[in-house]
Amino acid sequence: MATRSGGRFEERVAADLAALPPLLDALQAWLAGCASSEEVQFDLALVLDEAFTNVVEHGYGGASGSVAVCAALRDGEVVLRLVDGAPAFDPLAAPRPELADALEDRAVGGLGVHLIRELTDRAEYARRDGRNVLTLRRSLDRPPE
């Protein structure tokens, strides 16, 4: 299923990392058509990359399945949503990494979720009807940091 019309984007793809590059290309093309800045396009592509990879590697853990990716423009922001049928997995429950620690003292992992938190204005996880729903919001005119 693929829909890219007006203010909506919808794709359902296999929970396979091979599906990620064309999915990223499709999202960036849709975002470009929405007159978003290159920064927003880059940031949301990175966020989708990290979130999708988490679903595939940690949610499904090698099992087959699918991921629905939807995006919409609402009130000056992009709302990006990933929905999957993997066992319950809340990536936002991961502890924040200790970025001040020396690299060799840091725990492995957690930087992807950190990027998701930093590059979006709001991130929410819910378990609905046996599905994981990750909703990410990013303003189109977010001031540079």
ZAPABA-980949 format. One record per residue (C-alpha): residue number from 1; residue in three letters; chain; x, y, z. Coordinates in nm, 4 decimals, always signed. Example, Ala and Ser with C-alpha at 12.3 -4.5 7.8 and 13.67 -1.06 7.14 Angstrom:
# residues 2
  rodo  drenfi  drenmi         u         v         w
     1     ALA       A   +1.2300   -0.4500   +0.7800
     2     SER       A   +1.3670   -0.1060   +0.7140
# end
This chain:
# residues 145
  rodo  drenfi  drenmi         u         v         w
     1     MET       A   +0.0000   +0.0000   +0.0000
     2     ALA       A   +0.1381   +0.3383   -0.0948
     3     THR       A   -0.0351   +0.6722   -0.0706
     4     ARG       A   +0.1346   +1.0045   -0.1259
     5     SER       A   -0.1265   +1.2655   -0.1860
     6     GLY       A   -0.1699   +1.6130   -0.0530
     7     GLY       A   -0.0899   +1.6261   +0.3123
     8     ARG       A   -0.0605   +1.2495   +0.3699
     9     PHE       A   +0.2006   +0.9796   +0.3187
    10     GLU       A   +0.1317   +0.6110   +0.3793
    11     GLU       A   +0.3455   +0.3042   +0.3112
    12     ARG       A   +0.3276   -0.0513   +0.4423
    13     VAL       A   +0.6526   -0.2435   +0.4016
    14     ALA       A   +0.8056   -0.5683   +0.5181
    15     ALA       A   +0.9907   -0.5515   +0.8486
    16     ASP       A   +1.3183   -0.5968   +0.6653
    17     LEU       A   +1.6116   -0.3570   +0.6540
    18     ALA       A   +1.6183   -0.3984   +0.2732
    19     ALA       A   +1.2856   -0.2095   +0.2645
    20     LEU       A   +1.4392   +0.0934   +0.4358
    21     PRO       A   +1.6251   +0.2752   +0.1521
    22     PRO       A   +1.3219   +0.3008   -0.0807
    23     LEU       A   +1.1039   +0.3954   +0.2172
    24     LEU       A   +1.3430   +0.6772   +0.3094
    25     ASP       A   +1.3524   +0.7984   -0.0514
    26     ALA       A   +0.9721   +0.8012   -0.0674
    27     LEU       A   +0.9387   +0.9937   +0.2591
    28     GLN       A   +1.1976   +1.2519   +0.1567
    29     ALA       A   +1.0259   +1.3020   -0.1807
    30     TRP       A   +0.6927   +1.3519   -0.0033
    31     LEU       A   +0.8487   +1.5960   +0.2430
    32     ALA       A   +1.0093   +1.7917   -0.0417
    33     GLY       A   +0.6652   +1.8195   -0.2012
    34     CYS       A   +0.5346   +1.9631   +0.1240
    35     ALA       A   +0.7812   +2.2528   +0.1018
    36     SER       A   +0.9742   +2.1392   +0.4054
    37     SER       A   +1.3323   +2.2508   +0.4502
    38     GLU       A   +1.6262   +2.0252   +0.3738
    39     GLU       A   +1.6975   +2.0181   +0.7477
    40     VAL       A   +1.3492   +1.8832   +0.8257
    41     GLN       A   +1.3798   +1.6283   +0.5440
    42     PHE       A   +1.7203   +1.5101   +0.6682
    43     ASP       A   +1.6162   +1.4987   +1.0340
    44     LEU       A   +1.2951   +1.3053   +0.9683
    45     ALA       A   +1.4735   +1.0624   +0.7376
    46     LEU       A   +1.7257   +0.9960   +1.0158
    47     VAL       A   +1.4444   +0.9566   +1.2690
    48     LEU       A   +1.2614   +0.7119   +1.0417
    49     ASP       A   +1.5840   +0.5193   +0.9827
    50     GLU       A   +1.6438   +0.4798   +1.3562
    51     ALA       A   +1.2823   +0.4001   +1.4469
    52     PHE       A   +1.2349   +0.1501   +1.1628
    53     THR       A   +1.5649   -0.0222   +1.2451
    54     ASN       A   +1.4543   -0.0538   +1.6102
    55     VAL       A   +1.1260   -0.2144   +1.5031
    56     VAL       A   +1.3036   -0.4642   +1.2774
    57     GLU       A   +1.5907   -0.5524   +1.5117
    58     HIS       A   +1.4322   -0.5239   +1.8560
    59     GLY       A   +1.0586   -0.5475   +1.7932
    60     TYR       A   +1.0430   -0.8303   +1.5426
    61     GLY       A   +1.3910   -0.9640   +1.6238
    62     GLY       A   +1.4236   -1.1407   +1.2906
    63     ALA       A   +1.0621   -1.2628   +1.2695
    64     SER       A   +0.8574   -1.1686   +0.9669
    65     GLY       A   +0.6045   -0.8883   +0.9830
    66     SER       A   +0.5258   -0.5482   +0.8436
    67     VAL       A   +0.5514   -0.1847   +0.9399
    68     ALA       A   +0.3047   +0.0849   +0.8403
    69     VAL       A   +0.4590   +0.4299   +0.8108
    70     CYS       A   +0.2256   +0.7262   +0.7897
    71     ALA       A   +0.2997   +1.0959   +0.7861
    72     ALA       A   +0.0697   +1.3958   +0.7744
    73     LEU       A   +0.0982   +1.7709   +0.7850
    74     ARG       A   -0.1001   +1.9217   +1.0702
    75     ASP       A   -0.0868   +2.2774   +1.1972
    76     GLY       A   +0.2684   +2.3457   +1.0804
    77     GLU       A   +0.4152   +2.0160   +1.1879
    78     VAL       A   +0.4836   +1.6745   +1.0427
    79     VAL       A   +0.3300   +1.3882   +1.2370
    80     LEU       A   +0.5180   +1.0676   +1.1581
    81     ARG       A   +0.3723   +0.7387   +1.2827
    82     LEU       A   +0.5092   +0.3841   +1.2733
    83     VAL       A   +0.2713   +0.0965   +1.3485
    84     ASP       A   +0.3807   -0.2657   +1.3759
    85     GLY       A   +0.2514   -0.5977   +1.5027
    86     ALA       A   +0.5661   -0.7071   +1.6844
    87     PRO       A   +0.5555   -0.7946   +2.0542
    88     ALA       A   +0.5173   -0.4901   +2.2777
    89     PHE       A   +0.8309   -0.2789   +2.2611
    90     ASP       A   +0.8579   +0.0814   +2.3783
    91     PRO       A   +1.1811   +0.2298   +2.2427
    92     LEU       A   +1.1213   +0.5483   +2.4415
    93     ALA       A   +1.1518   +0.3532   +2.7674
    94     ALA       A   +1.5252   +0.3165   +2.7034
    95     PRO       A   +1.7338   +0.5186   +2.9483
    96     ARG       A   +1.9007   +0.8302   +2.8171
    97     PRO       A   +2.2652   +0.7660   +2.7302
    98     GLU       A   +2.5390   +0.9225   +2.9402
    99     LEU       A   +2.6895   +1.1392   +2.6677
   100     ALA       A   +2.9415   +1.2962   +2.9028
   101     ASP       A   +3.1055   +0.9582   +2.9734
   102     ALA       A   +3.4145   +0.8561   +2.7824
   103     LEU       A   +3.3316   +0.6472   +2.4764
   104     GLU       A   +3.4841   +0.3323   +2.6252
   105     ASP       A   +3.2718   +0.3761   +2.9417
   106     ARG       A   +2.9372   +0.4097   +2.7609
   107     ALA       A   +2.6897   +0.1264   +2.7309
   108     VAL       A   +2.6351   -0.0009   +2.3774
   109     GLY       A   +2.3162   +0.1228   +2.2137
   110     GLY       A   +2.0691   +0.3930   +2.2982
   111     LEU       A   +2.2030   +0.6590   +2.0632
   112     GLY       A   +1.9324   +0.5961   +1.8033
   113     VAL       A   +1.6566   +0.6665   +2.0526
   114     HIS       A   +1.8542   +0.9695   +2.1702
   115     LEU       A   +1.8563   +1.1004   +1.8110
   116     ILE       A   +1.4824   +1.0393   +1.7818
   117     ARG       A   +1.4226   +1.2430   +2.0971
   118     GLU       A   +1.6552   +1.5236   +1.9902
   119     LEU       A   +1.5338   +1.5587   +1.6316
   120     THR       A   +1.1622   +1.5601   +1.7093
   121     ASP       A   +0.9544   +1.7971   +1.9174
   122     ARG       A   +0.7545   +1.5173   +2.0771
   123     ALA       A   +0.7718   +1.1387   +2.0751
   124     GLU       A   +0.5017   +0.9085   +2.2112
   125     TYR       A   +0.4608   +0.5320   +2.2315
   126     ALA       A   +0.1341   +0.3432   +2.2799
   127     ARG       A   +0.0208   -0.0171   +2.2555
   128     ARG       A   -0.3160   -0.0261   +2.0751
   129     ASP       A   -0.5109   -0.3299   +1.9594
   130     GLY       A   -0.2037   -0.5535   +1.9871
   131     ARG       A   +0.0116   -0.3130   +1.7858
   132     ASN       A   +0.3017   -0.0829   +1.8699
   133     VAL       A   +0.2330   +0.2788   +1.7731
   134     LEU       A   +0.5214   +0.5262   +1.7749
   135     THR       A   +0.4148   +0.8833   +1.6999
   136     LEU       A   +0.6779   +1.1480   +1.6318
   137     ARG       A   +0.6115   +1.5185   +1.5783
   138     ARG       A   +0.8394   +1.7751   +1.4188
   139     SER       A   +0.7610   +2.1405   +1.3516
   140     LEU       A   +0.8299   +2.2623   +0.9986
   141     ASP       A   +0.9717   +2.5876   +1.1347
   142     ARG       A   +1.1681   +2.4584   +1.4311
   143     PRO       A   +1.4417   +2.7087   +1.5116
   144     PRO       A   +1.7987   +2.5871   +1.4603
   145     GLU       A   +1.9818   +2.4799   +1.7743
# end
